[in-house]
C-alpha cells in the first residue's frame, strides 16, 4: 500500500488491514504481511492495484 502511494507509512497500512478496510482478490483481508503474487489485486477506498512482478 505504501509503495502504491495509498498510505504514507507502513504503520498506517497495518491499522487499515487490521480494521478490515483492505481487500485482496475481492475478499477482506486482515492478515498482516500477506504475500501477494503477480496478478493479485488489492483494494482500499475504491482504489485497486494489481501486483506486477518486476523484471
PDB file of N, CA, C and O in Angstrom, chain B, residues numbered from 101:
ATOM      1  N   UNK B 101       0.822  -1.176   0.000  1.00  0.00           N
ATOM      2  CA  UNK B 101       0.000   0.000   0.000  1.00  0.00           C
ATOM      3  C   UNK B 101       0.870   1.245   0.000  1.00  0.00           C
ATOM      4  O   UNK B 101       0.558   2.237  -0.658  1.00  0.00           O
ATOM      5  N   UNK B 102       1.961   1.178   0.744  1.00  0.00           N
ATOM      6  CA  UNK B 102       2.869   2.322   0.781  1.00  0.00           C
ATOM      7  C   UNK B 102       3.519   2.522  -0.587  1.00  0.00           C
ATOM      8  O   UNK B 102       3.583   3.644  -1.089  1.00  0.00           O
ATOM      9  N   UNK B 103       3.989   1.459  -1.175  1.00  0.00           N
ATOM     10  CA  UNK B 103       4.629   1.536  -2.490  1.00  0.00           C
ATOM     11  C   UNK B 103       3.673   2.066  -3.550  1.00  0.00           C
ATOM     12  O   UNK B 103       4.093   2.761  -4.475  1.00  0.00           O
ATOM     13  N   UNK B 104       2.391   1.741  -3.420  1.00  0.00           N
ATOM     14  CA  UNK B 104       1.379   2.198  -4.380  1.00  0.00           C
ATOM     15  C   UNK B 104       0.919   3.626  -4.098  1.00  0.00           C
ATOM     16  O   UNK B 104       0.135   4.183  -4.867  1.00  0.00           O
ATOM     17  N   UNK B 105       1.398   4.228  -3.002  1.00  0.00           N
ATOM     18  CA  UNK B 105       1.043   5.604  -2.682  1.00  0.00           C
ATOM     19  C   UNK B 105      -0.318   5.762  -2.015  1.00  0.00           C
ATOM     20  O   UNK B 105      -0.849   6.871  -1.948  1.00  0.00           O
ATOM     21  N   UNK B 106      -0.888   4.660  -1.517  1.00  0.00           N
ATOM     22  CA  UNK B 106      -2.192   4.723  -0.864  1.00  0.00           C
ATOM     23  C   UNK B 106      -2.089   5.200   0.586  1.00  0.00           C
ATOM     24  O   UNK B 106      -3.043   5.761   1.126  1.00  0.00           O
ATOM     25  N   UNK B 107      -0.942   4.978   1.210  1.00  0.00           N
ATOM     26  CA  UNK B 107      -0.696   5.413   2.589  1.00  0.00           C
ATOM     27  C   UNK B 107       0.697   6.023   2.660  1.00  0.00           C
ATOM     28  O   UNK B 107       1.544   5.764   1.806  1.00  0.00           O
ATOM     29  N   UNK B 108       0.924   6.836   3.690  1.00  0.00           N
ATOM     30  CA  UNK B 108       2.229   7.466   3.850  1.00  0.00           C
ATOM     31  C   UNK B 108       3.214   6.609   4.637  1.00  0.00           C
ATOM     32  O   UNK B 108       4.427   6.726   4.458  1.00  0.00           O
ATOM     33  N   UNK B 109       2.693   5.748   5.509  1.00  0.00           N
ATOM     34  CA  UNK B 109       3.570   4.950   6.363  1.00  0.00           C
ATOM     35  C   UNK B 109       3.040   3.525   6.480  1.00  0.00           C
ATOM     36  O   UNK B 109       1.838   3.277   6.388  1.00  0.00           O
ATOM     37  N   UNK B 110       3.969   2.602   6.683  1.00  0.00           N
ATOM     38  CA  UNK B 110       3.589   1.205   6.831  1.00  0.00           C
ATOM     39  C   UNK B 110       2.668   0.974   8.018  1.00  0.00           C
ATOM     40  O   UNK B 110       1.781   0.122   7.967  1.00  0.00           O
ATOM     41  N   UNK B 111       2.878   1.736   9.088  1.00  0.00           N
ATOM     42  CA  UNK B 111       2.037   1.567  10.273  1.00  0.00           C
ATOM     43  C   UNK B 111       0.586   1.941   9.965  1.00  0.00           C
ATOM     44  O   UNK B 111      -0.339   1.357  10.531  1.00  0.00           O
ATOM     45  N   UNK B 112       0.390   2.888   9.090  1.00  0.00           N
ATOM     46  CA  UNK B 112      -0.965   3.266   8.670  1.00  0.00           C
ATOM     47  C   UNK B 112      -1.627   2.088   7.951  1.00  0.00           C
ATOM     48  O   UNK B 112      -2.793   1.783   8.200  1.00  0.00           O
ATOM     49  N   UNK B 113      -0.887   1.433   7.065  1.00  0.00           N
ATOM     50  CA  UNK B 113      -1.404   0.260   6.352  1.00  0.00           C
ATOM     51  C   UNK B 113      -1.741  -0.844   7.339  1.00  0.00           C
ATOM     52  O   UNK B 113      -2.760  -1.519   7.195  1.00  0.00           O
ATOM     53  N   UNK B 114      -0.892  -1.030   8.341  1.00  0.00           N
ATOM     54  CA  UNK B 114      -1.115  -2.061   9.362  1.00  0.00           C
ATOM     55  C   UNK B 114      -2.485  -1.896  10.016  1.00  0.00           C
ATOM     56  O   UNK B 114      -3.231  -2.867  10.142  1.00  0.00           O
ATOM     57  N   UNK B 115      -2.819  -0.681  10.431  1.00  0.00           N
ATOM     58  CA  UNK B 115      -4.091  -0.439  11.094  1.00  0.00           C
ATOM     59  C   UNK B 115      -5.275  -0.602  10.142  1.00  0.00           C
ATOM     60  O   UNK B 115      -6.320  -1.115  10.541  1.00  0.00           O
ATOM     61  N   UNK B 116      -5.125  -0.177   8.902  1.00  0.00           N
ATOM     62  CA  UNK B 116      -6.201  -0.324   7.919  1.00  0.00           C
ATOM     63  C   UNK B 116      -6.485  -1.796   7.643  1.00  0.00           C
ATOM     64  O   UNK B 116      -7.641  -2.199   7.507  1.00  0.00           O
ATOM     65  N   UNK B 117      -5.437  -2.585   7.561  1.00  0.00           N
ATOM     66  CA  UNK B 117      -5.585  -4.025   7.327  1.00  0.00           C
ATOM     67  C   UNK B 117      -6.254  -4.679   8.525  1.00  0.00           C
ATOM     68  O   UNK B 117      -7.184  -5.470   8.364  1.00  0.00           O
ATOM     69  N   UNK B 118      -5.785  -4.353   9.732  1.00  0.00           N
ATOM     70  CA  UNK B 118      -6.366  -4.930  10.944  1.00  0.00           C
ATOM     71  C   UNK B 118      -7.840  -4.557  11.105  1.00  0.00           C
ATOM     72  O   UNK B 118      -8.617  -5.334  11.660  1.00  0.00           O
ATOM     73  N   UNK B 119      -8.227  -3.382  10.626  1.00  0.00           N
ATOM     74  CA  UNK B 119      -9.614  -2.922  10.725  1.00  0.00           C
ATOM     75  C   UNK B 119     -10.504  -3.477   9.612  1.00  0.00           C
ATOM     76  O   UNK B 119     -11.695  -3.168   9.561  1.00  0.00           O
ATOM     77  N   UNK B 120      -9.933  -4.300   8.714  1.00  0.00           N
ATOM     78  CA  UNK B 120     -10.717  -4.925   7.655  1.00  0.00           C
ATOM     79  C   UNK B 120     -11.080  -3.998   6.521  1.00  0.00           C
ATOM     80  O   UNK B 120     -12.073  -4.226   5.830  1.00  0.00           O
ATOM     81  N   UNK B 121     -10.290  -2.951   6.314  1.00  0.00           N
ATOM     82  CA  UNK B 121     -10.599  -1.977   5.269  1.00  0.00           C
ATOM     83  C   UNK B 121      -9.912  -2.279   3.936  1.00  0.00           C
ATOM     84  O   UNK B 121     -10.070  -1.528   2.974  1.00  0.00           O
ATOM     85  N   UNK B 122      -9.158  -3.366   3.876  1.00  0.00           N
ATOM     86  CA  UNK B 122      -8.410  -3.718   2.667  1.00  0.00           C
ATOM     87  C   UNK B 122      -8.895  -5.069   2.168  1.00  0.00           C
ATOM     88  O   UNK B 122      -9.114  -5.992   2.954  1.00  0.00           O
ATOM     89  N   UNK B 123      -9.060  -5.178   0.867  1.00  0.00           N
ATOM     90  CA  UNK B 123      -9.419  -6.478   0.299  1.00  0.00           C
ATOM     91  C   UNK B 123      -8.315  -6.949  -0.644  1.00  0.00           C
ATOM     92  O   UNK B 123      -7.624  -6.149  -1.273  1.00  0.00           O
ATOM     93  N   UNK B 124      -8.172  -8.256  -0.721  1.00  0.00           N
ATOM     94  CA  UNK B 124      -7.209  -8.880  -1.627  1.00  0.00           C
ATOM     95  C   UNK B 124      -7.985  -9.863  -2.484  1.00  0.00           C
ATOM     96  O   UNK B 124      -8.639 -10.772  -1.974  1.00  0.00           O
ATOM     97  N   UNK B 125      -7.906  -9.670  -3.783  1.00  0.00           N
ATOM     98  CA  UNK B 125      -8.626 -10.513  -4.745  1.00  0.00           C
ATOM     99  C   UNK B 125     -10.120 -10.585  -4.410  1.00  0.00           C
ATOM    100  O   UNK B 125     -10.740 -11.643  -4.516  1.00  0.00           O
ATOM    101  N   UNK B 126     -10.680  -9.453  -4.006  1.00  0.00           N
ATOM    102  CA  UNK B 126     -12.110  -9.355  -3.765  1.00  0.00           C
ATOM    103  C   UNK B 126     -12.591  -9.798  -2.389  1.00  0.00           C
ATOM    104  O   UNK B 126     -13.791  -9.758  -2.117  1.00  0.00           O
ATOM    105  N   UNK B 127     -11.677 -10.222  -1.516  1.00  0.00           N
ATOM    106  CA  UNK B 127     -12.057 -10.675  -0.186  1.00  0.00           C
ATOM    107  C   UNK B 127     -11.354  -9.833   0.867  1.00  0.00           C
ATOM    108  O   UNK B 127     -10.172  -9.517   0.730  1.00  0.00           O
ATOM    109  N   UNK B 128     -12.086  -9.468   1.925  1.00  0.00           N
ATOM    110  CA  UNK B 128     -11.479  -8.699   3.011  1.00  0.00           C
ATOM    111  C   UNK B 128     -10.314  -9.502   3.581  1.00  0.00           C
ATOM    112  O   UNK B 128     -10.424 -10.707   3.808  1.00  0.00           O
ATOM    113  N   UNK B 129      -9.210  -8.822   3.805  1.00  0.00           N
ATOM    114  CA  UNK B 129      -8.007  -9.476   4.304  1.00  0.00           C
ATOM    115  C   UNK B 129      -7.542  -8.752   5.558  1.00  0.00           C
ATOM    116  O   UNK B 129      -7.284  -7.549   5.521  1.00  0.00           O
ATOM    117  N   UNK B 130      -7.434  -9.476   6.668  1.00  0.00           N
ATOM    118  CA  UNK B 130      -6.922  -8.871   7.897  1.00  0.00           C
ATOM    119  C   UNK B 130      -5.570  -9.457   8.292  1.00  0.00           C
ATOM    120  O   UNK B 130      -5.088  -9.230   9.401  1.00  0.00           O
ATOM    121  N   UNK B 131      -4.966 -10.207   7.383  1.00  0.00           N
ATOM    122  CA  UNK B 131      -3.675 -10.833   7.642  1.00  0.00           C
ATOM    123  C   UNK B 131      -2.543  -9.877   7.270  1.00  0.00           C
ATOM    124  O   UNK B 131      -2.323  -9.589   6.094  1.00  0.00           O
ATOM    125  N   UNK B 132      -1.832  -9.390   8.282  1.00  0.00           N
ATOM    126  CA  UNK B 132      -0.676  -8.529   8.020  1.00  0.00           C
ATOM    127  C   UNK B 132       0.440  -9.370   7.413  1.00  0.00           C
ATOM    128  O   UNK B 132       0.609 -10.534   7.777  1.00  0.00           O
ATOM    129  N   UNK B 133       1.188  -8.799   6.509  1.00  0.00           N
ATOM    130  CA  UNK B 133       2.320  -9.494   5.922  1.00  0.00           C
ATOM    131  C   UNK B 133       1.936 -10.536   4.888  1.00  0.00           C
ATOM    132  O   UNK B 133       2.761 -11.371   4.516  1.00  0.00           O
ATOM    133  N   UNK B 134       0.703 -10.498   4.421  1.00  0.00           N
ATOM    134  CA  UNK B 134       0.256 -11.471   3.418  1.00  0.00           C
ATOM    135  C   UNK B 134       1.082 -11.313   2.150  1.00  0.00           C
ATOM    136  O   UNK B 134       1.266 -10.204   1.648  1.00  0.00           O
ATOM    137  N   UNK B 135       1.568 -12.411   1.649  1.00  0.00           N
ATOM    138  CA  UNK B 135       2.353 -12.408   0.427  1.00  0.00           C
ATOM    139  C   UNK B 135       1.422 -12.239  -0.767  1.00  0.00           C
ATOM    140  O   UNK B 135       0.465 -12.995  -0.929  1.00  0.00           O
ATOM    141  N   UNK B 136       1.706 -11.252  -1.594  1.00  0.00           N
ATOM    142  CA  UNK B 136       0.931 -11.037  -2.810  1.00  0.00           C
ATOM    143  C   UNK B 136       1.772 -11.482  -4.001  1.00  0.00           C
ATOM    144  O   UNK B 136       2.984 -11.274  -4.040  1.00  0.00           O
ATOM    145  N   UNK B 137       1.118 -12.083  -4.946  1.00  0.00           N
ATOM    146  CA  UNK B 137       1.800 -12.629  -6.113  1.00  0.00           C
ATOM    147  C   UNK B 137       1.388 -11.878  -7.373  1.00  0.00           C
ATOM    148  O   UNK B 137       0.394 -11.152  -7.385  1.00  0.00           O
ATOM    149  N   UNK B 138       2.167 -12.066  -8.427  1.00  0.00           N
ATOM    150  CA  UNK B 138       1.895 -11.451  -9.721  1.00  0.00           C
ATOM    151  C   UNK B 138       0.445 -11.723 -10.119  1.00  0.00           C
ATOM    152  O   UNK B 138       0.019 -12.876 -10.164  1.00  0.00           O
ATOM    153  N   UNK B 139      -0.300 -10.679 -10.402  1.00  0.00           N
ATOM    154  CA  UNK B 139      -1.693 -10.814 -10.809  1.00  0.00           C
ATOM    155  C   UNK B 139      -2.688 -10.605  -9.683  1.00  0.00           C
ATOM    156  O   UNK B 139      -3.872 -10.392  -9.944  1.00  0.00           O
ATOM    157  N   UNK B 140      -2.230 -10.662  -8.416  1.00  0.00           N
ATOM    158  CA  UNK B 140      -3.128 -10.382  -7.289  1.00  0.00           C
ATOM    159  C   UNK B 140      -3.545  -8.916  -7.317  1.00  0.00           C
ATOM    160  O   UNK B 140      -2.799  -8.055  -7.782  1.00  0.00           O
ATOM    161  N   UNK B 141      -4.739  -8.647  -6.815  1.00  0.00           N
ATOM    162  CA  UNK B 141      -5.245  -7.280  -6.757  1.00  0.00           C
ATOM    163  C   UNK B 141      -5.642  -6.964  -5.322  1.00  0.00           C
ATOM    164  O   UNK B 141      -6.315  -7.757  -4.663  1.00  0.00           O
ATOM    165  N   UNK B 142      -5.217  -5.790  -4.843  1.00  0.00           N
ATOM    166  CA  UNK B 142      -5.684  -5.353  -3.541  1.00  0.00           C
ATOM    167  C   UNK B 142      -6.385  -4.018  -3.707  1.00  0.00           C
ATOM    168  O   UNK B 142      -6.075  -3.246  -4.615  1.00  0.00           O
ATOM    169  N   UNK B 143      -7.339  -3.752  -2.814  1.00  0.00           N
ATOM    170  CA  UNK B 143      -8.150  -2.548  -2.934  1.00  0.00           C
ATOM    171  C   UNK B 143      -8.357  -1.892  -1.579  1.00  0.00           C
ATOM    172  O   UNK B 143      -8.424  -2.551  -0.541  1.00  0.00           O
ATOM    173  N   UNK B 144      -8.458  -0.548  -1.630  1.00  0.00           N
ATOM    174  CA  UNK B 144      -8.708   0.260  -0.448  1.00  0.00           C
ATOM    175  C   UNK B 144      -9.393   1.542  -0.901  1.00  0.00           C
ATOM    176  O   UNK B 144      -8.907   2.215  -1.810  1.00  0.00           O
ATOM    177  N   UNK B 145     -10.503   1.883  -0.284  1.00  0.00           N
ATOM    178  CA  UNK B 145     -11.269   3.095  -0.566  1.00  0.00           C
ATOM    179  C   UNK B 145     -11.539   3.301  -2.060  1.00  0.00           C
ATOM    180  O   UNK B 145     -11.357   4.398  -2.589  1.00  0.00           O
ATOM    181  N   UNK B 146     -11.965   2.253  -2.714  1.00  0.00           N
ATOM    182  CA  UNK B 146     -12.340   2.355  -4.116  1.00  0.00           C
ATOM    183  C   UNK B 146     -11.180   2.356  -5.101  1.00  0.00           C
ATOM    184  O   UNK B 146     -11.400   2.364  -6.312  1.00  0.00           O
ATOM    185  N   UNK B 147      -9.966   2.349  -4.606  1.00  0.00           N
ATOM    186  CA  UNK B 147      -8.790   2.264  -5.488  1.00  0.00           C
ATOM    187  C   UNK B 147      -8.297   0.829  -5.469  1.00  0.00           C
ATOM    188  O   UNK B 147      -8.239   0.205  -4.410  1.00  0.00           O
ATOM    189  N   UNK B 148      -7.944   0.307  -6.620  1.00  0.00           N
ATOM    190  CA  UNK B 148      -7.381  -1.038  -6.653  1.00  0.00           C
ATOM    191  C   UNK B 148      -6.061  -1.028  -7.412  1.00  0.00           C
ATOM    192  O   UNK B 148      -5.834  -0.234  -8.325  1.00  0.00           O
ATOM    193  N   UNK B 149      -5.207  -1.944  -6.989  1.00  0.00           N
ATOM    194  CA  UNK B 149      -3.875  -2.068  -7.571  1.00  0.00           C
ATOM    195  C   UNK B 149      -3.645  -3.537  -7.892  1.00  0.00           C
ATOM    196  O   UNK B 149      -3.896  -4.409  -7.060  1.00  0.00           O
ATOM    197  N   UNK B 150      -3.171  -3.805  -9.091  1.00  0.00           N
ATOM    198  CA  UNK B 150      -2.808  -5.167  -9.474  1.00  0.00           C
ATOM    199  C   UNK B 150      -1.300  -5.308  -9.378  1.00  0.00           C
ATOM    200  O   UNK B 150      -0.547  -4.487  -9.903  1.00  0.00           O
ATOM    201  N   UNK B 151      -0.874  -6.357  -8.703  1.00  0.00           N
ATOM    202  CA  UNK B 151       0.558  -6.591  -8.491  1.00  0.00           C
ATOM    203  C   UNK B 151       1.169  -7.104  -9.784  1.00  0.00           C
ATOM    204  O   UNK B 151       0.638  -8.010 -10.428  1.00  0.00           O
ATOM    205  N   UNK B 152       2.281  -6.513 -10.144  1.00  0.00           N
ATOM    206  CA  UNK B 152       3.021  -6.964 -11.318  1.00  0.00           C
ATOM    207  C   UNK B 152       4.456  -7.215 -10.892  1.00  0.00           C
ATOM    208  O   UNK B 152       5.106  -6.340 -10.320  1.00  0.00           O
ATOM    209  N   UNK B 153       4.941  -8.402 -11.170  1.00  0.00           N
ATOM    210  CA  UNK B 153       6.300  -8.770 -10.797  1.00  0.00           C
ATOM    211  C   UNK B 153       7.291  -7.899 -11.555  1.00  0.00           C
ATOM    212  O   UNK B 153       7.119  -7.631 -12.745  1.00  0.00           O
ATOM    213  N   UNK B 154       8.321  -7.465 -10.857  1.00  0.00           N
ATOM    214  CA  UNK B 154       9.353  -6.677 -11.535  1.00  0.00           C
ATOM    215  C   UNK B 154      10.215  -7.604 -12.376  1.00  0.00           C
ATOM    216  O   UNK B 154      10.399  -8.776 -12.050  1.00  0.00           O
ATOM    217  N   UNK B 155      10.724  -7.067 -13.439  1.00  0.00           N
ATOM    218  CA  UNK B 155      11.519  -7.889 -14.358  1.00  0.00           C
ATOM    219  C   UNK B 155      12.968  -7.653 -14.158  1.00  0.00           C
ATOM    220  O   UNK B 155      13.793  -8.258 -14.843  1.00  0.00           O
TER     221      UNK B 155
END
